[in-house]
């Protein structure tokens, strides 16, 4: 069971990542009811997890 909290009017859940030989780290996610099979991660997490970067969102 996954539990989370409502923060700033958004449902959120914390996901903890464990990688070999690295310290654990947690990322807070906002629950998207229109989920489309993609998970948005910070670039640092993508690199740490060794995942392919599919799209990079540039903040203005």
Helices and strands as residue ranges (DSSP letters): E 5-7, E 10-17, E 25-30, H 43-49
